[in-house]
């Protein structure tokens, strides 16, 4: 796919448990196995629960550029194949350059759109992230994300109540220390969607999963 110049300089930081823009990660219990389809895409939880966890490893994205968001923001997300129906909140960046993630509290088990990415339906990769689980409460909103298969539909409702439908192209589980940033966050020729959570083994010392599960999808009429 043709890459256009990548977005304005980013800095990222992580709430206690979280996904990161370059190495997105969440705290908790191991999720289901993921498919290794094209294109792109354990140990137990810490008993103290997500609020007590330390921040997992992060990789700054200061060498990438950020797209100013335009158009109606996403407000809800539905993935019938895995039974997900969730509000979508919005997150930005923390001072140390890591991506904000849903913090412990009422929005922990809801999805969040990174507002430095395009709004769903606009050209480029719109990024929506969610937790895989928590030590306190078990499976979270994206616990079954790795079970998606090519062709599964993802619908995003935006603030004007219109609905954008995406078809899954593939799912990948990738190591955080080898996160394919350009594949995930780089410019695309058309509107695309990235859904991101944690996966793989749980690193008890870091209180973080070692991998990320990434879903790649494209807008369909």
N, C-alpha and C positions, 0 to 999 in steps of 0.2 A: 504494500500500500504506500502511496506517495506521502512523504512527510514534508510538511511545511514548517516554517520556523517555529520553535517551541514557545511558549508563553512567557510573562515578565518575572523578574527574580522572586523566588519564593524562599521563605524561611519556615520551619515547621516545628511544632512542639507537641507534646502528647499528654493527655490527661491520664490519670492513674489507671492504666490497663490497656491502653489503646492501640488503635490502628495508626499507621504512619503513612504519610503520602508516598514516601519512597519505599518503605519497608513495613507496610501496614501490619499491625499486630494487635491482638486482643488477649486479655487475661482470662483464664478459666479452664474448663475441661475440654478434652479432645473432641473434635467434631467427627462427622462421618468421612469415609474415604471420598476422594475426589476423582473425577474422570480426567484423563490426559488427552482430551480431544483437541483437534486443531480448530481455528488458528490459535494464535498467541500461545492459556489461559495461560502407647503414649501415657504419657504419664498423666496423672490426675491433677485436679485443681489445687491451688493453694488454699488451705482451710481458713485462712483469715478473710477470704472474700476479696472482691475486686477493689473495694475502697482502700484496703490496706496494702495493695500491691505497689511495687516500684515500677517506674517506667521502663518498658522494654527497649531494646536497642533501636536506634533510629539512624537514618542516613539523611543529612541535609540535602535540600534540593535547590540550593542557591544558584546553581548553574542552569536551572530551567527558568522559563518565563511563564508568567501567570496571565491567563485570559480574563479580562474583566467580564463578569457575568452580564448578560443582557437577556431580556425576555422574561416571561413568567416563571417563577421558581417552583420547584416540585413540592407538593404537599402530601402526596401519598404514593405508595408503591404496592403493587400486587404481583405475586408470582404463584399462579394457581398450581403449578406442578409440584411445589413443595409446601403449599398451604400458607404462604406468607401474605399478610395484608397488614400494612403498617403505615402510620403517619411518617412523613419525612421532615425532619428538622434541618437546620443548616449549621455548618461548622466552618471555621476559618483556620487561622494559624496562630499558634502561641509564640511568645517572644523569642524562644530559642530555635524557631524554625520548624518545629514539628506540628503535625496536623492535630487540631482539636478532635476529640472523639466524644461520643456520648458518655458523660460522667455518671457515676453512681447516683441514682435518683429516678424520678419518674420517666425520664427519656432514655434510660440505659438500654432498654429492650426495643428501642425504635431505631429505624434507619436514619442516616444523616447524609445530606448532600454537601459536598465540598464546594463552597460558593466561589472558589477561585477557578472552578472548571465551568465549561459551558452549561447553560440550562438544558435539560433533556429536550432533544429535538433540534437543537442548533448544531452547526458543524463543529466537530471535535468530540473528544471523549468526555462525557459527563460522568463524574465520579460519585458513586453512592456507597457508603460504607456502613457496616453494622457489626456488632459483637457476635461471636460464635456462642459464648456462654458466660456464666459466672460461677464461682465456687459456691456462692450463697444460694443461687436459685436455679442452677442447671442451664439447659439450653436457652439461648437467646435468639434474636430475630433471624440471624443468618446461620444458624446451626446446620441446616440442611443444604446450604448453598452449593456444596460440592456434588450434590446429587442431580443437579441440572444437566440436561443433555442438549445437544444441538437441535434447534428448532423450537425448544420451549419458549413460551412467550412471557415477557415482562412488561407490565403496563405502569406508566407513571402519569399521575394526574397532577396538573399544574394549577397555579393560582386562578387562572381564568376558567377553570373547570374542564378544560380540554384534556384529552387523553393521548399520550404518546405511547405507541406500542413498539417494542423491540423484540427481535428474535435472537436467541442465544446462538452464537457461532462456536463457542468452545469454552472449556473450563480448564484452568491450569492450577497446579499447586507448585509454588516456587519458593526456594529458600530466601529468607529475608536478606541474607548476605550476598545474594546474587539476584536481587530484584530487577526485572527487566523494565526499567523506568521508561525508556522511550517507547516500548511496545504498549505500556499501560497508559502513560500520560502524554505521549507525543501526539502532535497534530494528525488528524485523519482527513481523508477526502470528503467524508460525509458525516452525518450525525451518528454517534456511537455511544454506548453505555458501558461503564465498568462497575461491577459490583465486587466489593472486596471485604474479606474477613480473614480470620486466622485459620491455620491448619497445621498438620504435621505433629511432631513430638512436642511435648511441653517441657520447657527448660525451667526447672524448679529454681535454679540460682537467679535467673533473670526474671522469673515469674512472667514468662511470655512464651507463646508458641514460637517454634523455630521457622515456620513457613507461613505463607499466605495463600489463600484460595482466591483466585481472580476469575471472574466471569466476563467474557467478551461478548458483546451483543451489538446489533446494528438496527437502526430505525426501519420499520416496515410500513407500507402504506396503510 
